[in-house]
Amino acid sequence: LSSMIERELELQYSSVETAINTFLTDLAEVQRRVQSCQDQFVHHRQELADKTRRCALDSQQTIKLDIGGTLFMTTSSTLLSERDTFFWAMLHSGNWKPDAQDGSYFVDRSAETFGYLLDYLRTGKLVSSEELQPSHKQIQLESDFDFYQVKWPTNAQPTVLLKF
């Protein structure tokens, strides 16, 4: 009976020892994977920090815009002051290249009210409706906000157009 108990204990001990070894092997693999993820995280964090530094240095870069033949000067920080706009997409895509001769970025739009939109991006304030008389100027400005995907200010009154 004693030898049977010893044998049973040896089998259980061997089974526990196997389970512990399997656990330790699995644990080592998990530790390796965690270390790999940490290394990737550190690498990506460093890349992001480098990009952030470059963007901060570029934020005061002067940009020349040719809007329908009229030149406007501004900074990249002004054009990028709101996310998810035409300017944000174009400047971040890397596909919008300045003209080789004069270094301007061309946009085939009317320049009539573009200065108002640019001032809004600079200051966060829209000109008064009196400055936008006649009403076709306000309609053009609203069209510019829509085209450039800049959110119309919540405190500004949009022009109501009636269609017959």
C-alpha positions, 0 to 999 in steps of 0.5 A: 500500500505504501509503494502504491501511495508513493507511486501515486504521489510521484505521478502527481508530483511529476504532473505538477512539475510538468504543469509548472514547467509549461507555465514558466515557458508560457510566462517567458513567452508572455514576458517576451511579447510584453517586452516587444510591445514596450519596445514598439511603444517606445519607438512610436512614442519617439517618432511622435515626439520627433514629428511634434517637434518638426511640426512645432518648428514648421508651425510658423512657416510662411505659406503663400496662397494663390486663391484664384489669382490673388496672393495671400500670405499666412502661416501654416499654424493659421491654416492648421488652426482647425482640424479636418479642414481642406487645409489640414488634409492638403498640407498633411497629405504631402500631395499638395505641392507649391508652384515651382516658380513662385512657391505659392499653393494654388486654389481655383476659387474666388478670392472675394471673401477668402480674406475674411475666412483667413482672418477667422482662422487667425482670430476665431472671430468672423467679421460683422454682417455689415462688412459683408454687404451686399448679401452676395458677399455673405453667401460667397463667404458661407460657400468658402467655409463649406468648400474649405470645410471650416465649421461655420461659427455658431454665433454667426447667422447664416444667410437664408436662401429661398429657392422657387 
